[in-house]
Amino acid sequence: MDRLPMTNHGYDKLSAELENLIKVERPAITKAIEEAREHGDLSENAEYQYAKEKQGFIEGRIAELQDKTARADVIDPTKLTGSRAVFGATIKLINDDTDEEVTYTLVGQDEANIDKGLISTSSPVGRAMIGKEEGDEVVVKTPNGTHTYEVIEVLFTPITD
């Protein structure tokens, strides 16, 4: 079974979603299905069909989250040290073309959120940053062209929303 790297923050979010699905969403959809059954002919009952589809989605998501949390290799960025960019590190960069400063944190695919500066280690930007340290050049090839950054700082800080 392949381990799935994720930060403790990402693991907590997936666990909270799983708990909500099991304790809140699953019982609610079961109740909705029971109520829809009471309306008669199931073959023409849109409420019943919708509830069954939603139940399938919920059960699929529960299975997916149970698999991911079972395979999780949880990494707490605050317990990491060093000068190189690794999974969980926060990297401050400066764009060589625009002099714009950006900050990214290297996370797993399920945690990635560009609006929050969370970059998957499997993305082009994430892959380019792995192993870099202060002063290194990061060259990123994207569909929009090649971008060059300089690493200003590598930090190991907690991830928050």
SVG drawing of the C-alpha trace seen along z (x, -y; Angstrom):
<svg xmlns="http://www.w3.org/2000/svg" viewBox="-48 -44 70 46">
<polyline fill="none" stroke="black" stroke-width="0.4" points="0.0,0.0 1.5,-3.3 1.8,-5.9 0.2,-9.3 2.2,-12.2 0.2,-15.0 0.7,-17.7 -1.0,-17.4 -3.2,-20.3 -4.3,-18.5 -4.9,-15.3 -7.0,-17.1 -9.2,-18.6 -9.7,-15.3 -10.5,-13.7 -13.1,-16.4 -14.7,-16.0 -14.9,-12.2 -16.4,-12.6 -19.0,-15.0 -20.0,-12.6 -20.3,-9.7 -22.1,-11.4 -24.1,-14.1 -24.5,-13.6 -25.0,-9.8 -27.8,-9.8 -29.5,-12.8 -29.5,-11.2 -30.8,-7.9 -33.7,-9.9 -34.4,-11.7 -34.5,-8.4 -37.0,-7.0 -39.2,-10.1 -39.1,-9.9 -40.1,-6.2 -43.3,-7.2 -44.3,-9.3 -45.2,-6.3 -44.0,-5.0 -40.2,-5.1 -39.8,-4.9 -41.2,-8.4 -40.1,-9.9 -37.5,-12.6 -36.8,-13.2 -36.0,-9.5 -33.8,-9.4 -31.9,-12.5 -31.5,-11.1 -30.1,-7.8 -27.6,-9.6 -26.5,-11.8 -26.2,-8.7 -23.9,-7.1 -21.8,-10.2 -21.5,-10.3 -20.6,-6.6 -18.0,-7.0 -16.5,-10.0 -16.4,-8.2 -14.6,-5.3 -12.1,-7.6 -11.4,-9.5 -11.1,-6.3 -8.5,-5.1 -6.6,-8.3 -6.5,-8.7 -5.5,-5.1 -2.6,-5.6 -1.6,-9.0 2.0,-9.7 1.4,-12.7 4.2,-15.3 4.3,-18.2 6.2,-21.0 7.1,-22.6 9.2,-19.5 11.3,-19.7 14.6,-21.5 17.2,-22.3 17.9,-24.7 16.4,-22.8 12.8,-23.0 11.1,-19.7 7.5,-18.5 5.9,-20.8 8.3,-23.7 7.2,-27.2 9.3,-28.9 9.6,-32.7 10.5,-33.5 11.0,-36.5 10.0,-36.5 13.1,-37.5 10.9,-39.2 8.5,-41.2 10.3,-41.5 7.1,-40.2 7.5,-38.3 5.5,-35.1 5.2,-32.5 4.3,-28.9 4.0,-25.9 4.7,-22.5 1.9,-20.1 0.1,-17.0 -2.3,-16.9 -5.4,-16.9 -4.2,-20.0 -3.2,-22.1 -5.0,-25.5 -3.2,-28.2 -5.3,-31.0 -3.8,-30.1 -0.3,-29.5 -0.5,-25.8 1.3,-24.1 1.3,-20.3 4.7,-18.7 3.5,-17.0 2.8,-20.4 5.4,-21.9 6.1,-24.7 6.3,-22.3 8.6,-19.9 10.9,-22.7 11.2,-23.9 12.1,-20.6 15.7,-20.6 16.3,-24.3 17.7,-26.5 18.2,-30.2 19.9,-31.9 19.0,-29.1 17.2,-29.8 13.9,-28.0 13.0,-27.7 9.3,-26.7 8.0,-25.7 4.2,-26.3 1.8,-26.5 2.1,-30.3 5.9,-30.1 9.0,-29.8 9.2,-31.7 12.4,-32.2 12.4,-32.8 15.0,-33.2 14.6,-31.5 14.7,-34.1 14.0,-31.9 13.0,-28.3 10.8,-28.1 9.2,-25.3 6.0,-26.9 2.5,-25.6 -0.1,-25.7 -3.3,-27.5 -6.5,-28.5"/>
</svg>
